[in-house]
Amino acid sequence: MTITISLNNDSINNLDLSPALKVIEPLLQEESITSQEQQLRFEINYPREANDPRELSEIPEVRLWFVRLDAKYPWLPFLLDWKAGELARYAAMLVPHQFTKKEGIQYNPEALEIFLMHKIFILSNWLKQQSIPTPFRLKSFAQILGYELEDSFFEMIEKR
């Protein structure tokens, strides 16, 4: 079952997280969040001028809304529909990048690495709290962003 958070100009321009809160908070209250793994998609209706070539992830107002959302729910990548490209789009909202029609998104490598490791640590802790096995999920998360993480890395962070 796909879960959708719909955003519009008003919610984005006012940094209003209520569209996300209406979807995520009931899942937290019902303690059903773990059964919604990779089910979340964003529907972003943010009209631009016809001659505006920017992607949504290049619009500061849209990015700032996602930065605020990420501060509220730093484990949100667990819910994102990775197969539908939501994880890559979410990362683009939070990580500096260039976009070209020919090559697509080209993340700043250092910023992407910091983002990835930050999320790995957050998700590792959060998944443990939810009693969900972590290494496979976290390795998959890293692979989607172009990184390979060794088992020894997970062994090291599991010990701490």
C-alpha positions in Angstrom: 0.0 0.0 0.0 1.5 3.3 -1.1 1.3 6.3 1.3 1.3 9.7 -0.2 2.2 13.1 1.3 0.8 15.9 -0.9 2.5 19.2 -0.8 1.5 22.5 -2.4 2.9 26.1 -2.5 1.3 27.1 0.8 2.7 24.3 2.8 6.1 24.6 1.3 6.4 28.4 1.5 5.1 28.5 5.1 7.3 25.5 6.1 4.1 23.9 7.2 4.8 20.2 8.0 1.1 19.4 8.6 0.7 17.4 5.4 3.5 15.1 6.6 2.3 15.1 10.2 -1.2 14.0 9.1 0.3 10.9 7.5 3.2 10.0 9.8 1.9 10.8 13.3 -1.0 8.3 13.0 1.5 5.6 12.0 3.6 6.4 15.1 0.6 6.4 17.4 -0.7 3.1 16.0 2.8 1.7 16.3 2.5 0.6 12.7 5.4 2.5 11.3 7.6 -0.5 10.8 5.0 -2.2 8.6 5.1 0.8 6.2 8.7 0.3 5.1 9.4 1.8 1.6 5.8 2.8 1.1 6.0 6.6 1.2 5.9 8.9 -1.8 5.7 12.7 -2.1 3.4 14.4 -4.5 4.8 17.9 -4.9 2.6 20.5 -6.6 4.8 23.6 -6.8 4.0 25.5 -9.9 6.7 27.5 -11.5 7.0 29.9 -14.4 7.0 28.2 -17.8 10.5 29.4 -18.4 11.9 28.1 -15.0 14.2 25.2 -15.9 14.9 24.2 -12.3 14.1 20.8 -10.9 12.2 20.9 -7.6 15.3 20.0 -5.7 16.9 23.2 -7.0 14.3 25.4 -5.5 15.4 26.8 -2.1 11.9 26.9 -0.7 11.2 23.3 -1.5 14.6 22.2 -0.2 14.1 24.1 3.1 10.8 22.3 3.6 12.5 19.0 3.3 15.3 20.1 5.6 12.7 20.9 8.3 11.0 17.5 7.7 14.3 15.7 8.0 14.9 17.5 11.3 11.5 16.2 12.6 11.9 12.6 11.3 15.6 11.9 10.7 14.7 8.2 10.1 12.3 9.0 7.3 14.3 7.2 4.6 13.0 4.0 6.1 9.5 4.9 4.9 10.5 6.2 1.4 9.6 4.2 -1.7 13.2 3.5 -2.8 12.1 1.7 -6.0 10.1 4.7 -7.1 13.1 7.0 -6.7 11.9 8.7 -3.6 15.2 8.1 -1.7 17.2 9.7 -4.5 14.8 12.6 -4.6 14.9 13.0 -0.9 18.7 13.0 -0.9 18.7 15.6 -3.7 16.6 17.8 -1.4 19.2 17.6 1.4 22.5 17.2 -0.5 24.1 19.9 -2.7 24.2 18.8 -6.3 24.2 19.8 -9.9 21.5 18.7 -12.4 21.9 18.3 -16.1 19.5 16.8 -18.5 22.2 14.7 -20.0 23.7 13.3 -16.8 20.9 13.8 -14.3 21.7 14.4 -10.6 25.4 14.7 -9.8 25.7 15.0 -6.0 28.6 16.8 -4.3 30.7 13.7 -3.3 31.7 14.9 0.1 28.3 16.2 1.0 26.7 12.9 -0.1 29.2 10.9 1.9 28.4 12.9 5.0 24.6 12.6 4.4 25.0 8.9 3.9 27.0 8.2 7.0 24.7 10.5 9.1 21.7 8.6 7.9 23.4 5.2 8.5 24.0 6.1 12.1 20.5 7.4 12.6 18.9 4.5 10.9 21.1 2.0 12.7 20.0 3.3 16.1 16.3 3.7 15.1 16.1 0.2 13.5 17.6 -1.3 16.6 15.0 0.5 18.7 12.3 -1.0 16.5 13.9 -4.5 16.7 14.4 -4.6 13.0 17.6 -6.2 11.6 19.8 -3.5 10.2 22.8 -4.5 8.1 21.0 -5.6 5.0 18.7 -2.6 4.9 21.6 -0.2 5.6 23.7 -1.8 2.9 20.9 -1.4 0.4 20.4 2.2 1.4 24.1 2.9 0.8 24.0 1.0 -2.5 21.2 3.2 -3.8 23.4 6.2 -3.2 26.4 4.5 -4.9 28.3 3.2 -1.8 29.4 -0.2 -0.7 29.6 -0.8 3.0 31.5 -3.8 4.4 30.2 -6.1 7.1 33.2 -5.0 9.2 31.8 -1.5 9.3 28.5 -2.7 10.8 30.3 -4.9 13.2 32.3 -1.9 14.4 29.2 0.3 15.0 27.2 -2.6 16.5 29.9 -2.9 19.3 29.4 0.7 20.3 
